[in-house]
Amino acid sequence: MILESRGYTKIAPLEPWVPFSFYSDPLIDQLLVFSPDSKDDLTNFALVHDGSLLLQDKSTVMAANILHTMISTNGSSNDDVIVTDIGTGNAACFLAALQSKEGSVLAFGPSPDSTEKLLAKSDTLNASNVHIVNEPFLQSSCKDKIFKGVRGILCNPPCSFSGVVDIVELVVEEGEKILPTIAKGPCDIAQLPRYVTTQYLTLKHALSFPKVTSVVYFSRSIHPQENEHLIRKIADELADSQEDSPFRLVSVDSAIREALTTDKSYYEDLINMKNIPPEIASRCLRVMPTAELGGFFIATFQRMAVKSSTILERAMERGTLGTVPNKAAPGSKKHKKSTKKAKGKPKGETAMDPTTASMIKVRGRSKKSAKRK
């Protein structure tokens, strides 16, 4: 293997670090985790420059992998996905590697001067199924035909980045647009409302796309206002929704929660002190910052299937179907008449045409993602 020939040693996930070592992440097949001393060497590594290895934070990889798993379980890897804030393009390119050759990644919100860089990165990473949308996600129309094949959304709006440990890596991950934010220093609680408003609007917009079945909300904040409080508000609104196929907050995979929850006592404190219902805290993934891993938060929403009888009842309540006529009693003249009229008519079923919206095909090989510790 190329890494071994360069002097790297592969170890098991729970083994102590040795100089220039790495292991395969037990939760994500495409993720390699490297020892802290390998940071400078990896930056200058040919595999990074040619796109074979993509250096990024594990939290971004985790959010993208959870979304891919959700849409693959409930749909197929041919489905298109959206990334609401492209940043440096790492999340979009990783999703592109997970998607099949027919699935596209629509990435929103690059600055005018970063578009060319993002296109160059996707070309280097052979992520030709990444399609950059040069407008803010909140200005998009969920009914636009370009989104008819979208089934999943990675919702990663701007946040306070209060869970970030390494500021330098944050700039590498998010790009230069983050500099004005971190230049102000740690986010003051008084500044949180402006983030929360954008986060709320972004998540609500993501949940409004009619064909979408899976939405993953992701932040690098440790503030409950940006995380559990926001999700509780959204979950309460969804519970009151009159949609025929509503979204619901669902639990992040228990194996992932168990492996990544570094401070389990924090959940009890959160529930007791921050007015967070257990059903909210227990379904989301909150990782507190450590020396090796930045803090982040993930919540997952899934569209629920509703029985046709329920849809009919709701339509009648809204007055869109009128009333259902009473059935004629068997043997009556009305029953015989309707039976006679039905004779000779072919029986059939109504089927929806399959919808695909593959805009750009993937070329080249799948890429590995690398996490520096």
Disulfide bonds with the S-S distance in Angstrom:
none
